[in-house]
Amino acid sequence: MRVCIVGASGKLGRYMVQHALDRGYEVVGVCRERSVEKLAEFEGRITVVPGATDDPEVIRRAAAGCDGVLVVLVPFGAHGLATGTAQAVLDHAEPGARLVFSCGWHISRDGEDVYPWRLRVFVKVFGALARLVRFADLSDQVEATRRVFDSDRRWTVVRGSDLEEGESQGLPVWSRHVGDPILESNITRRIDFALFMVEALENDELVGEAPAIVGCQTPSALAHANA
């Protein structure tokens, strides 16, 4: 399998690169020119296409011939980066390619998610402050995922809980809606978020799904397993 990873130089992206290489995939990574050095550990093992992730030409070149595209949707800045990135991938990935996007729990596909009050407060306060200083715009990620949901592509949108570093605990568990008791612990190892993204490439049950995930060894996940 040939896989394009958009946002490969970030923490989540680098974990996805490693998981993909561990599976014997051919990897093409997209990242900003100034971030190419962050991928030095993979030199000689992956192809790097430097450039803006929302540049259609960059995405067209990187995704050419790829069976799947893994996309880190980041709402940084105030210029629609996440929306531009999602649209470029939707427009230029190969026909039939598996497209797997990452975002946070605050994204809702059908409006049936029930959010804990801490998350609601964080999204409201952080979202307002970040937009005020033009650091990030969470509404950009909402628009980006809306376009994905409305597309006829073979997509999956993976919605991550709070993230922490640490050794892998295994493939996270998931639910269609935030508010499900299995997700109550609200924590996932970043390395395992990346694992779920890569695993989704070959899991057709996740096509057209927006799974909300949580670590498989968290108390809420273990309680569900025991039940």
Stockholm file with secondary structure:
# STOCKHOLM 1.0

chainA/1-227         MRVCIVGASGKLGRYMVQHALDRGYEVVGVCRERSVEKLAEFEGRITVVPGATDDPEVIRRAAAGCDGVLVVLVPFGAHGLATGTAQAVLDHAEPGARLVFSCGWHISRDGEDVYPWRLRVFVKVFGALARLVRFADLSDQVEATRRVFDSDRRWTVVRGSDLEEGESQGLPVWSRHVGDPILESNITRRIDFALFMVEALENDELVGEAPAIVGCQTPSALAHANA
#=GR chainA/1-227 SS CEEEEETTTSHHHHHHHHHHHHTTCEEEEEECGGGGGGGGGGTTTSEEEESCTTCHHHHHHHHTTCSEEEEECCCBTTTTHHHHHHHHHHHHSCTTCEEEEEEETTCCSSSCCCCCHHHHHHHHHHHHHHHHTTSBCHHHHHHHHHHHHHSCSEEEEEEECEEECSSCCCSCEEESSTTCGGGTTCEEEHHHHHHHHHHHTTCGGGTTBCCEEECTTSHHHHHHHHC
#=GC SS_cons         CEEEEETTTSHHHHHHHHHHHHTTCEEEEEECGGGGGGGGGGTTTSEEEESCTTCHHHHHHHHTTCSEEEEECCCBTTTTHHHHHHHHHHHHSCTTCEEEEEEETTCCSSSCCCCCHHHHHHHHHHHHHHHHTTSBCHHHHHHHHHHHHHSCSEEEEEEECEEECSSCCCSCEEESSTTCGGGTTCEEEHHHHHHHHHHHTTCGGGTTBCCEEECTTSHHHHHHHHC
//
